[in-house]
Amino acid sequence: MPSIELISSNRCPFVQRSIVVLEHKQVPYTITFVDPYDAPEWFKALSPLGKVPVLRVDDEHVLFESAVINEYLDEISPGSMYPEEPLARAQHRAWIAFGSDALSATFRLLVAEDKPAFEDAITVIDHSLARITPQLSDGGPFFSGDTLGLVDAAYAPLFIRLEAYKRLIDLDVLQSHARIQQWSDALLREPSVKAAVFDGLDERFIELMTSRASFAAQRIKSIT
Ligand SMILES: N[C@@H](CCC(=O)N[C@@H](CS)C(=O)NCC(=O)O)C(=O)O
């Protein structure tokens, strides 16, 4: 097994996707934190897009883009988090890519300046969830049955955020999505997903809302 270093920020959902895979596949790794928005020179030199996550392999090879990193991690460890059949595997890749819009909307939701922008972010998440629901396995609880796959790892950070928003700003996006709620509940119980919840994440969400004086920040005040 190569030596694996995950370069991460302490709030990034895309990094959390990779932590879920590292933990689920029990790949030994170290983690190094940087602020990609105020990055040190060594990180700028290393990361082609200036973004986290970056995976440093054996101290010399660099991988970037969470979906690519996760496929690599899956391939170097026993078992596979993808279906074997090429068409099904391609469909899983497509639904992983699809998940990024909703994930980005969870950030916009926190920093939205006004109610229309806040509601627009909720609508994006809501439509994404409605669109993926028919793709979910009938028995569940996960995307394609009872074993955790790469699609599940990709959506875990979305559910970590939606659960936090329920606590912090009294917003229950999953209220009208029963099958997604079942998926989220099962994922949030997984040790690999729990391990991807950075210490102090709720506080960082609050800080983000308050520092931007966002519309969502008014909802924190109203429930505390
Ligand atoms: N498509 C990328 C997205 C990664 C990403 O957006 N990372 C953010 C933090 S969550 C970042 O590093 N942003 C720094 C920047 O845009 O300058 C992936 O899946 O890895």
The ligand as an SDF file (V2000), in Angstrom:
LIG
                    3D

 20 19  0  0  0  0  0  0  0  0999 V2000
  -14.4690   19.5350   -8.0490 N   0  0  0  0  0  0  0  0  0  0  0  0
  -13.5910   19.6240   -6.8980 C   0  0  0  0  0  0  0  0  0  0  0  0
  -14.1100   20.7120   -5.9760 C   0  0  0  0  0  0  0  0  0  0  0  0
  -13.1420   21.0260   -4.8350 C   0  0  0  0  0  0  0  0  0  0  0  0
  -13.4290   22.3820   -4.2110 C   0  0  0  0  0  0  0  0  0  0  0  0
  -14.2760   23.1560   -4.6900 O   0  0  0  0  0  0  0  0  0  0  0  0
  -12.7150   22.6770   -3.1220 N   0  0  0  0  0  0  0  0  0  0  0  0
  -12.8390   23.9860   -2.4860 C   0  0  0  0  0  0  0  0  0  0  0  0
  -13.0180   23.8610   -0.9690 C   0  0  0  0  0  0  0  0  0  0  0  0
  -14.5100   22.9940   -0.5900 S   0  0  0  0  0  0  0  0  0  0  0  0
  -11.5610   24.7610   -2.6800 C   0  0  0  0  0  0  0  0  0  0  0  0
  -10.4890   24.2360   -2.4150 O   0  0  0  0  0  0  0  0  0  0  0  0
  -11.6660   26.0040   -3.1290 N   0  0  0  0  0  0  0  0  0  0  0  0
  -10.5350   26.8770   -3.2490 C   0  0  0  0  0  0  0  0  0  0  0  0
  -10.6620   27.8100   -4.4040 C   0  0  0  0  0  0  0  0  0  0  0  0
  -11.6370   27.6860   -5.1860 O   0  0  0  0  0  0  0  0  0  0  0  0
   -9.7780   28.6640   -4.5520 O   0  0  0  0  0  0  0  0  0  0  0  0
  -13.5270   18.2510   -6.1970 C   0  0  0  0  0  0  0  0  0  0  0  0
  -14.4750   17.4840   -6.3210 O   0  0  0  0  0  0  0  0  0  0  0  0
  -12.4910   17.9410   -5.5840 O   0  0  0  0  0  0  0  0  0  0  0  0
  1  2  1  0
  2  3  1  0
  2 18  1  0
  3  4  1  0
  4  5  1  0
  5  6  2  0
  5  7  1  0
  7  8  1  0
  8  9  1  0
  8 11  1  0
  9 10  1  0
 11 12  2  0
 11 13  1  0
 13 14  1  0
 14 15  1  0
 15 16  2  0
 15 17  1  0
 18 19  2  0
 18 20  1  0
M  END
$$$$
